[in-house]
Amino acid sequence: MRKVPLAERIRTWNLAEYLGQRHLVDEDKIHRLSKSQEDSLLGAVKQGLFTLIGATI
């Protein structure tokens, strides 16, 4: 499985929401995200693009 940049994943979720699809995102090692990645992810969560489950194990 290839790593997909966060910005690309958010664009995909935007399109999915436009099409009426809902997503549940499970982000492993969420503590490793940079501040800008966290901000992007938080913005998408606030828009209601998906429900986020984060793990820090």
N, C-alpha and C positions, 0 to 999 in steps of 0.2 A: 504494500500500500504506500503510495507516494504522499509526501507531506504537501499539503495545499496551504499556500499563504492565507493568513487570516482575512486580508482584504478581499481575496477572491471568494472565500467562503461566505463572507457577508454579502457580496454581490449576488451569489447564488441564493441565499436566504431571502434577499429582497425580491428576486424574481419569483421564488416559490410563494411568498406571501401574496404577491400580485395575482398569482394563479389560484389563490385560495388554499394553499397547503400550509400545514403547521409542522413545526419541527421541535424535537427535543434534542439538545446538544449536551453530550457528556464530554467535558474537557478534562483529560488526565494531566496531572502536573501543572495545574493552573497557576501555581505560585511562580512558575518560571516565565510567565509572560512579562514583557516589558510594560512600562507605564503607558506608552502609546497603544499597545495591543490591548491592554486592559480598558483604556478609554474607548477604543473602537468596539470592543465586545460589549461594554456597558451601554453604549449608545444603541446598539442593535437590540439589546435586551429591553431597554426602555421603549423602543419603537414597537416592541411586541413581535419581533421577527421570529423569536424562538424562546423556549424555556431552557435555561442553563442549569446544568448540574456540574459542579466543579469538584475535583478531587486533588488532594495534595500529598498523597501517600508516596 
